[in-house]
Amino acid sequence: MASDPLYVNDSITIAGWELVEQFIRASGPGGQNVNKVSTSVQLRFDVRASPSLPERVKSNLKSLAGRRLSKDGVLLIEADRHRSQDRNRQDARDRLKALIAAAAAPPPPKRRKTKPTKGSIERRLKAKATRASIKKSRGTVEFD
């Protein structure tokens, strides 16, 4: 299944040869089966050398990946949530797909500067005056 391409969206498709899967023994659920069968999946994807990703997506992916990205630019996703190898493999591919889709999302629109409304300015000044009078009344009390 590693030879199957990974379709992220209409414009991004990761070729099967770019994904490297390695199966190791899992530490999660599975009972005694854990000791016998390698069900955990390590999915590796070389972000730097990938011809499938645009440069903007690569830079976003580097910041989103965090500790999962090695110094060499290889993204490592480990999946051992399920008891079967196929479900862990699909889980790892889905997580990679979601990560790349998040990196490929368009940037949010720029913030437009706005002026505070007249009412909000008046409320702020009234609150300041109220607090000032409360604090002023805390002063020393003079006895006549």
C-alpha positions, 0 to 999 in steps of 0.5 A: 500500500506504500506504492499507492499515491496519497491524494491530499487535494486537487493539486497535491498528490504524493507519489507512492515511492516518496513514502517509506513504511517500516513495521515495528512491534507496537507497545499499545493494545493487542494482548499477547499478539503484541509480542509476535506481530509487528503492527506499529507503522513508521511512515517516513516522508522526505519533505525537502526532496519531495517534488510533489510539494510547492515551496510554500507548503514545504515551509508551512509543513516544517513549522507545523511538523515540530518534533516529528521533522528531523534535521534532514527534513524527513517527517516521521509519523508513528501509528500504533493506535490499532491492533491491526497493521492495515488500520495503523497504516491507514491511520498514519497515511490519514495523519500525513494527509491532514498535516499536508492539507493544513500546510497547504491551506491558504493564509488567513486574510490580513487584519483590517485596522478599525477605530473604536466606536464612540460608545466603547470609548465612553464606556472605557473612560467611565470605567476608568473614572469609577476605578479611580474614585474607588482607589481615591477613597482608599486613602488615609482617613483624617479625623477632625 
